[in-house]
């Protein structure tokens, strides 16, 4: 019988050598680190995701934002409502549709950009501290290829 608490356990070996499992662990750890860094600037993860999306593609509709970042409509709506309340985004009538609004960053929304970019860079830097410069470049190239 295989001992469940040793590295000879086949299920543990399969799980811990699984690329999906490793990527999931990295994602979870990055999520936790990012949430912690966003808290002092009064942002939650979904708000951050929307701000980053708008900094890249301003003027998207709420449904376009949700589709682009894979958030359900209710999560997108709540996050946008919170960002409107914080004065970081505003809804403007969509000239193509009377039923839609385009979401635009306010001056305050644009102003927080450098701060959240620094947070992303810091969280990524912390993740990669154990890698050499060449390993970082190699990992980035591999991930770009996979995505």
Order of alpha helices (4+ residues) and beta strands (2+ residues): alpha-alpha-alpha-alpha-alpha-beta-beta-alpha-alpha-alpha
